[in-house]
């Protein structure tokens, strides 16, 4: 019989119960579509079943990104994810990847994978990791910098942005933060789109909040070109290109009997090449305060504070770490990649001028690339080698 109603054998397919017979039987009994409470079979299908648990990969450290695999499942499911901290759901953490934040340090982090097919869903947990804090960064070890600008994170406790960027398409601006100690280049490129990006503000990563800002578009260093990051010509590290650009800094830097300033630079030309944190006045007068100046028109490096001291020539292109130091004896020396240039001189401290330009002084300006600038108002003679080693390890300058 092809179509039966009521209790009994409903079809040649041996369907029993209330229903329409051959392919549409409803009720209690043995049916091709089994409606028994808790049943797991439909045409031979099963709920998803996990045989190999999901697994986390990546570095379990603040700022790093973890990835959760699906594991191995039967039942041809699709997958969703929920990251958990100490067993509780982390809000909005529902992708296969998750970037660890400060709140995760020392806590138990895992990911629950939910596998779903046309029958139903099942869950499986990944392994658990306990993230550590960021390793000590440069300013964690060498403290008390007066000002610190960089495209990498310099201090673990610093939670602000690295830079503020203006995009060329509509002149909108956005802060760009750090992820895992590095500049968040994904956010930077998404914001700039296919256009250009320019730095409007360098945020100070010292404890002094001495941010350096340039509101004039034509004087802003460039960091994105036609939708692509600007990379060092020599090391492929992210950097900024400067052409007659500068930023104002009105507080926080004052002449001292000792200082150390450090630049990570890519010298792309051997003329009109200038790297400094200097003042509006230039030329060695008492109001001129430039802890470091590179003026390549002469093929030499000059240092002002307040008198000009000419150092040995370094008239080549390339990536360099350049350090200007005045120690407790007022002995001034400039080092390029850790090697002192031949000329040194002593210089008495000066009251100086507290209005400072970052990147230009007078008619001298940068033609090249700059990634990092740090200035200490204290004697760092004993730390100079360690500082330079830390900087070079990250930037690969030499």
N, C-alpha and C positions, 0 to 999 in steps of 0.2 A: 504494500500500500504506500502511495507516494505522499499522502497528506492526512495525518491523523490528529485528532484533538482528544485530550483527556489522558487518563492514566493508561499506560500500556506502551507497546512497541510501536513507535511513531513512524518508522521507515525501514527501508532496507539497510539503512546505515546504523540500525540498532539504537536509535534515539528514544529515550524513555522519558515521559513527563508531559507537562502542558506545552503545547507548541504547535508549530505549523508542519512539522514532519521533517522531510529530508534535510534541509539546510537551515531551518529556522525553528528549532525546538526550544521551548522555554519551560523551565521548571526543574524539579529535582530529578536527578538521574544521570545516567551515563550519556554524555552529549559530546559532539565534536567541539563545540564551544562549551567548556565546562564552567558553570556558574557557581560551583560549590564555594562556599566561603573559604578564603585562604588559598584558593587554587593557584597554581603557578604555570599551568600549561594552556597555551592557545596554539593550535596547529603545531604542537611540538615545541613552542618557544618557552623561554625561562626568564625569570628575573635576572638582572645582571649579577654576576658572581665574581668576586675578586680572588685571584690566585697569587698575584704578586703585588704587595702593597705600594702605594704611591711613595715617591722618594724626593727629598729636597736636595737641590744642588746649589752651589754658590758659596760665598764666604759669609759665615755667620758673624758679621761685624756691622756695627752701626753705619748706616749709609750705603751698605752694599745691597745688591738685589738677589733674592733667592728665587729659584724656579722649582715648581712642583710638577713632577711627572704624573701621568694618570695612573700608573701601575698597569697590571694586566688583568683584563676582564673578559668574561664570556657574555654573550647576549647582545653584541653589537650596539653598545650604548653610546649616548652623547654625555658630555661631562660638564659639571660646574664645580666651582672652587669656593671654599670659605677658609680664610686664614684665621688662626686663633692664637690668643695670648693667654697663657695659663687657663686654657679650656674655654675661654669666652671669645665670642666672635669679635674680630676687629672690624670696625665700621668701614664699609666700602672696599674692603680687601677681598675682592671676589674674582680676581684674575689668576692666571696660572703663575704670575710673577708678583713679588711683593718686595718693596724696598724698606729695609729695616730702619726704624727711627729710634730716637733716644729712649722712648718709653719701653722699647723691646729689650734693652740691655739688661742682662741677668735674668730674663724671664724665659718661660718655656714657650717656644713658637712651633706650631705645626700647621698643616693644611689638611682639611677634610675634603676629599673628592666625592662628589655625588654622581653616580652613574645611572642613567635613565634610558629605558627603552619603552616599547609600546605596552609592556606589561606592568612596569612599575620602576621603582628606584631602590638603590642600595648605596650605603656609604662605606668609605674606608679611610682611615687616617694615615698620614705620612709619619715618618720618623720625627722626633722632636729635637730641636736645636736650642742652644742657649747663647744668644748673641753677646759679643764683647763690645766694649766701647772702642771708638776710634783710637788707633795707635797715637802716641804722642806726636804732635805736629810741631813745626819749627818754633812757633812762639810759645808752645808749652814748655819747651826746653830752654829757649833763649828769650826770656821774658822782658817786659818793660819797654817794648818798642814804642816810639813816639807816634809813628804812623806806619801803616802796612797796607799796601795795595797789591792784589795778586789775582790771577785767574785760577788759583788753587786755594783751598782752605788752609789757613796758616795757624789757626788756634781752635782746639777742640770745642771750647766753650762758646765760640762765636757762632751765633745762630742767624745772623743777618744775611743779606744778599751779597753777592760778589760785586756786581756792577748793575747799573741801570742802563737800558739800551733803548735807543730811538730807531724805529724802522722807517725806511725811506718811502714806503707806499702811502702812508697817511700821517707820518710824524708822531704816531702814538708811541708811548713809552711803557716799559715794563721792567721790573726788577728780575734779574736772573740769579738764581740761588746755586748752592752746591749740592751735589749728590755723591755720597761716598768720598768726599774730600776733593772732588773734581767739579769744574764748572758744569752746570746742567745744560749741555750743548743741545740735547733734544728739545728742551723748552725754548732755547735760544733760536734754533732753526725754525721751529713751529711758529714762533712769534714773528720772525722776520719774513717768512715765506720765501718767495722767489726774488725778493729785493735785497737791499743792503741794510746793515745794522751798524749803528754808531754808539759809542759809550758816552752817555751824558754825565754819569757819576761813577767814580771809583769809591767804593765803600771801604772805610778804614776798618781793618780787622784787629787792630790793637784795642786796648780797653778805653781809648780816648775819643772814639767817634769823630775823628778828624776826616770827614768825608771830603772828597775833592770833586767839584762840579764845573761843568762847562755848558752854558745855556746857548752859546752861539754855534749853530750847526756846522759852519765851515771850520771850526776849531776843535771838532770832536774826532778822536781816534776811531778808526773803523775796525770792526771785528767780524762782520759778515759781508761777503761780496757775492751778489747775484744768487743768493740762496745757499751759499757754501761757506763753511768756516774759513777764516783766514788762519793759515798755519805757518809756522816758522819755515822760512826758506831753507833752513839748514837742518832742523831737527824734526819737522813735521808735528811739533807740539802747537797747540792753539796759542795765538798771540794777537796783538793789535798793531795795525799799521798807522804810523804817525807822519803827517806832512804839515809842518807849521801848526801843530796843535798844542794846546796847553789847558790846564785845569787850575782853578783857584783854590787855595787853602789858606784861610785867614787866621787860624789859631793852631796851637799845639806844638809848633816847631819854634824853638828858641835857641839862640847860640849857646853853646856850652863849651867848657874846656875840653870835652871829649865827645866824640860821636863816631858812628859807623853807619854809612849808607851803602846800600847794595842794590844793583840793577841786574835784571836778566834781560839782555838785549840781543837783537839780531841786527847786525850792522849790514845794511844792504847797499850802502854807498860810502865813499871815502871823502865826501865833501858835504858841507852843510849838515853835519851829523852831530846831534847835540842831545845829551840825556842829562836831565837835572831836576832837582827840586830847588829852584832859585827864586830870586825876588824880582820885582818890577824894575829895579835899578840893576845895572850890570856894569862890571868893569873894575871891581875890586875896591870900591869905596866902602866906607864904614857902614853904609846901609845895605850893602850887598851881601846876601847870605845864601850861598849855594854850596851845600855840603858836597855835591858832586856835579861836575860839568864835563861833557865830552864835546870838544870842538874840533872836528876833523878837518876843517879848512886848512889848518896848519899841520895836520897829521899828528898832532899831539893831544894829550889829555890835560886839561887845565882844572885846577881846583881853586875855589874862592871861599874865603870865610875868615876875614874879610879881604885878604890880599891875594892876588893871583899868584899861583905857584904852577910853573910849567913842568909837566912830567914827560917822560920819554915817549917817543912816537909809537903808535900801534895803528898803522895806516893800512889795515887789511879788513876785508869783509868776513862775516862769519857769525856764529853764535858765541856770546861771551857772557860771563858773570863778572861784573865790574864792581869793585868794592873801594870806597873811599874812607879812609880811617884817620882820625886824629886821636892819638892816645893820651895818657895822663901827662906825658911830657910835652904835649902840643906838637908832637912829631906827626906830620901829615904824609901819608903814603897812599898811592893808588895801586890796587892789585887788579890784574886781568887774569881770570881763571886761576886765581890763587898765587900768581907770580907778581912780585912787586916791580913796578916800573922804576927805572933807574934814578929818577930825581925825587928827592924828598926835601922837605923844608919844615921849619917850625913856624908857628903862627899863634899870636896871642888871641885870646877870645875877645869878642866884641859884643856890644849891646845889640847891634844888628837891627834888622827890620822884620817885623812879624807878619808882613803881607807877602805871601809866597805863591809862586807859580810852580806847578808840577808839569814839566815838559818843555818849558821855554823860559828864557831869560833875555830880555832886551831883544836884539835882532837875531839871536841864536836860537835854533829850534831843531827838533828831531826830523831826520829823514831815515826811517828805519822801523823796527818793530820792538815792542816792549811788552813783557809778560808779567813783570813783578818789580815792585819798588818797596824797600823797607828802610826805615831810618830809626836809629837808636840815639837818644840824647845822653848816652852813658858810655863809658869805656868798655868796649867789647874785644879788646886786643886778645885776651885769653880765649875768646870764643870764636874768633874770626874763621879759623880753619874748619871748625865744626859746623859753623853756619854755612860756609861755602860748600862743604861736602853735602849737607842736607839739600841745599838748593840745587846742586848739580845732579844729585841722585834723581830728583824729580824732573828737571828740565833738560838733562842730557846735553849741557852746553859744551862740555869738553871731556 
